[in-house]
Amino acid sequence: MRPVSRQPVYEQVSDRLREFIDDNGLRPGDKLLTERELAVELGVGRSSVREAITALRAQGIVEVRHGEGIYLLDRSVDLISALAIELVDSHVDHPYIWEARQALEVQCARLAATRAEPADVDAMDKGLALMEQEIASGAAPLEGDRTFHLAVVAASHNPILIRLVDGIRASFDRTSQTSLTRPEQPARSLAEHRAIKEAIVSGDPARASEAMLSHLVGTTDDLLGPG
């Protein structure tokens, strides 16, 4: 594992531990390094490792067996991916996927309004510019749409939300493809994206979340019809 470059918060240590699990192909039941060994490997204090392990336990990823050590219970990303694949295979426009998008992305937009940094706003602008180029060329603005939405998620600066969205991003991409290949939707989505970005830049969490919810609900209703 690569060491943490500065005194980390427990979320950063948790990320390093997940990287270690993935890079080494650990499976449920495998034993991890001890608390002391992890602290040395990462170059952090044992208290930081202890907090990270507590967070991973709460997520059901590891189990601490007193007197025995730390064991891997499950790889949450595998579970998320399996669920996403099952839903997409059953029906690309399954309402559950749209409901998940609304739950995750609306909260990300709310958080982004108070946490977004200049680099995050630049990434949103990049997505908007790419959408404009794709629309002008007559193509569905899929890459620009993806760039914009992921920029909003990243601007939440919530590692759990970011990981959740990353785990089911393929499902989200499929729903966007279904939406953005419909006549008139690209221009409409671009305008709605601009409204979301403006609300985030203004630092208004309520307006940002409402703009994102309106965007996603409007698209959902158009595709699936009234519930």
PERA-V543648 format. One record per pair of residues at least 24 apart in sequence whose C-alpha atoms are under 8 Angstrom apart, sorted by the first residue. I is the first residue (numbers start at 1). J is the second residue. If there is no record, write none. Layout:
# PERA-V543648
i = [I,I]
j = [J,J]
This chain:
# PERA-V543648
i = [1,1,2,2,3,3,3,4,4,4,7,8,8,9,10,10,10,10,11,11,13,13,13,13,14,14,14,14,26,27,27,27,27,28,28,28,28,28,29,29,29,30,30,31,31,31,31,32,32,32,32,33,33,34,34,77,77,80,80,80,81,81,84,84,84,85,87,88,88,92,92,92,93,93,93,95,97,97,98,98,98,101,101,102,102,102,102,104,104,105,105,105,105,106,106,106,106,106,107,108,108,108,108,108,108,109,109,109,109,109,109,109,109,109,109,110,110,110,110,110,110,110,111,111,111,111,112,112,112,112,112,112,112,113,113,113,113,113,113,113,113,114,114,114,114,115,115,115,116,116,116,116,116,117,120,120,120,120,121,121,121,123,123,123,124,124,124,124,124,127,128,128,128,131,132,135,135,140,140,140,140,141,141,142,142,142,145,146,148,179,179,189]
j = [41,42,41,42,41,42,43,42,43,44,44,44,48,48,48,49,51,52,52,159,42,48,49,52,52,53,55,56,72,72,73,74,75,71,72,73,74,75,71,72,73,71,72,69,70,71,72,69,70,71,72,69,70,69,70,164,167,164,167,168,167,168,168,170,171,171,171,171,174,171,174,175,175,223,224,224,171,172,175,216,220,172,216,212,213,216,217,161,165,149,152,153,212,208,209,210,212,213,209,152,153,155,156,161,209,152,153,155,156,196,200,205,208,209,212,156,200,204,205,206,208,209,155,156,157,205,152,153,155,156,157,200,205,199,200,201,202,203,204,205,208,200,203,204,205,155,156,157,155,156,157,200,201,155,151,152,154,155,151,197,201,147,148,151,148,149,151,152,197,151,190,193,194,190,190,186,187,177,180,181,186,180,186,176,177,180,176,173,193,219,223,215]
